[in-house]
């Protein structure tokens, strides 16, 4: 199976965006207000993995500051997991961010998403903070210096 990876530096065209949303719904159960939320973010970056002309994985992020990028959402369709797609998406995103001049990337996760937490730590992220969100869930904040990218 051939997997293609692509960046979109703005909201992708309707068919591609729907592919991102379909994978998101499959993983998280909903994508209710995601379309609205993406319109309020600065310097959006979509990174997608496609096989046989359909989106099978994605990462969406946006600029926090000129130096720091927030890797906001992402996942891989369950049928395509354990093929290295998530780590490849992350690597491609980080190489792009470094090339664009970002110094760090930040993300948040929940303890229940253990595979994502482990992937982040294996990929050079440090846990920098934890907090309880407005829904009473423990959030884990992770950050990675992109200058350390080649040192992994």
C-alpha positions in Angstrom: 0.0 0.0 0.0 1.4 3.4 -1.0 0.8 6.2 1.5 1.1 9.8 0.4 1.7 12.7 2.8 0.7 16.2 2.1 0.8 19.7 3.8 -2.0 22.2 3.4 -1.1 25.7 4.7 -4.7 26.7 4.8 -8.0 25.0 5.1 -8.0 22.3 2.4 -10.6 22.1 -0.3 -14.0 20.6 0.6 -13.4 16.9 -0.3 -10.0 16.8 1.5 -11.3 18.6 4.6 -14.2 16.1 4.7 -11.7 13.3 4.7 -9.9 14.9 7.7 -13.2 15.3 9.5 -14.3 11.7 8.7 -11.1 10.3 10.3 -11.6 12.7 13.3 -15.2 11.5 13.8 -14.1 7.9 13.6 -11.5 8.4 16.3 -13.2 10.9 18.6 -16.9 10.2 17.9 -17.7 13.8 16.8 -16.4 16.7 14.8 -19.3 19.0 15.7 -17.7 22.4 15.9 -14.3 21.6 14.4 -15.0 23.4 11.1 -15.9 26.6 13.1 -12.9 26.3 15.3 -10.4 26.0 12.5 -11.6 29.3 11.1 -10.4 31.1 14.2 -6.8 29.8 14.2 -3.7 31.7 12.9 -1.4 30.0 10.4 -3.1 26.7 10.2 -1.2 23.7 9.0 -2.9 20.5 8.0 -0.7 17.4 7.4 -2.5 14.4 5.9 -1.8 10.8 5.1 -3.7 9.4 2.2 -4.0 5.9 0.7 -6.1 5.0 -2.3 -7.3 8.6 -2.5 -8.7 8.8 1.0 -7.5 10.4 4.1 -6.3 7.8 6.6 -4.5 10.0 9.1 -3.9 13.7 9.9 -2.4 16.3 12.1 -3.8 19.8 12.4 -2.0 22.7 14.2 -1.6 26.4 14.3 0.8 29.1 15.4 0.9 30.1 19.0 3.7 32.7 18.6 6.3 33.4 15.9 8.5 30.8 17.6 6.0 28.3 18.9 3.5 26.1 17.1 0.7 24.1 18.6 0.1 20.6 17.3 -3.6 20.6 18.1 -5.4 17.5 16.7 -4.4 14.3 15.0 -4.9 10.6 14.6 -4.9 7.6 12.4 -7.9 5.6 11.3 -8.0 2.4 13.4 -7.7 0.2 10.2 -4.3 1.8 9.4 -2.7 1.9 12.8 0.7 0.3 13.7 2.1 1.1 10.3 4.2 4.1 11.5 1.8 6.6 10.0 1.4 8.7 13.2 5.2 9.0 13.8 5.7 9.8 10.1 3.0 12.5 10.2 4.7 14.0 13.3 8.2 13.8 11.7 6.9 15.5 8.6 5.1 18.2 10.6 8.2 18.9 12.7 10.6 19.1 9.8 8.2 21.6 8.1 7.9 23.7 11.2 11.7 23.8 11.7 12.1 24.9 8.1 9.5 27.6 8.7 11.5 29.0 11.6 9.6 27.7 14.6 11.7 26.9 17.6 9.3 24.7 19.5 6.1 22.7 19.2 3.6 22.1 21.9 0.8 19.7 22.3 -1.7 18.4 24.9 -3.2 15.0 25.5 -5.2 13.0 28.0 -3.8 10.1 29.9 -6.4 7.8 28.1 -4.6 8.4 24.8 -1.6 6.4 26.0 -0.2 5.5 22.6 -0.1 9.2 21.7 1.5 10.1 25.0 4.2 7.5 24.5 4.8 8.5 20.9 5.2 12.1 21.9 7.7 11.2 24.6 9.7 8.9 22.3 9.7 11.7 19.8 11.5 14.1 22.1 8.7 15.9 23.9 8.9 16.8 27.5 6.0 17.0 29.9 6.0 20.6 31.0 2.7 20.9 32.8 -0.5 19.2 33.9 -3.8 20.7 34.8 -7.5 19.8 35.3 -9.7 21.2 32.5 -13.2 22.6 32.8 -14.6 19.1 32.3 -12.6 17.7 35.2 -10.1 15.9 33.0 -6.4 15.8 33.6 -4.6 17.4 30.6 -0.9 16.7 29.9 1.0 19.5 28.2 4.1 18.5 26.3 6.7 20.6 24.4 9.6 19.8 22.1 12.4 22.1 21.1 12.8 21.7 17.3 16.5 22.6 17.5 16.9 19.2 19.2 15.3 17.4 16.2 18.5 16.0 14.8 19.7 14.9 18.2 17.1 12.2 18.7 
